Each structure stands twice: as C-alpha cells, then as structure tokens.
Amino acid sequence: MSGTTTNQIINAPENSVYLWMNGDIAYPRTIAMKYNRNDITFMSVYMFFRYQYHGGYCRYIVADHNCVLDFDQIEKIFINNERCKCKTKLILDSKEYLVI
C-alpha cells in the first residue's frame, strides 16, 4: 500500500519540481528512485521561494501534502504556471486546484 507522498511522486508530471516541507529531501528522493522518477527535482518550500522562484520559473510544481503554503506562495505557483503556459493546476494535499 502506497502513502500519499508516494502517490504524489508517482503521479507528478514529467520534469516537475516537488516541494518538500523541509530541507531533508532524502525521503522523497528515495521514493522517486524506487519508482524511477529521476526527472523530478526536489526542493524545500523555503529554498524554492527564497532562491529559485523569481517569477519566471517554468516547471510544473507539486507541493507535498504536508507542506504548509501561505496564500502568497500558492498565488505565485498559479501565476508561474499561467506565465509559462503550463497546465494551470496545483496539486496540494492530494487535491488539484484549477485556475480559471
């Protein structure tokens, strides 16, 4: 039986960024390797928004179900996906949120 994180990693779009709740990304990387998902980049929420996100990021973003995102961070993810003409949805807490 697979857990929520495992299911999110398995179902993450190709070449996506997977946001993890803290800097210890060994656990999600181990899951990804087990399911041959070497295309996913793992980052902590803090590192992503502090150093990686600059408004022009163009990769699908999946937030782990345990991530705590504030409204501003969720809004930035939606705006990022719209600018990049990526699928305009965010997977958060195993639910998909669509931008209309």
Stockholm file with secondary structure:
# STOCKHOLM 1.0

chainA/1-100         MSGTTTNQIINAPENSVYLWMNGDIAYPRTIAMKYNRNDITFMSVYMFFRYQYHGGYCRYIVADHNCVLDFDQIEKIFINNERCKCKTKLILDSKEYLVI
#=GR chainA/1-100 SS CCCHHHHHHHHSCTTCEEEESSSCCHHHHHHHHHTTCTTCEEEEHHHIIIIICSSCCCSCEEECTTCCCCHHHHHHHHHHHHHTTCCCEEEETTEEEECC
#=GC SS_cons         CCCHHHHHHHHSCTTCEEEESSSCCHHHHHHHHHTTCTTCEEEEHHHIIIIICSSCCCSCEEECTTCCCCHHHHHHHHHHHHHTTCCCEEEETTEEEECC
//
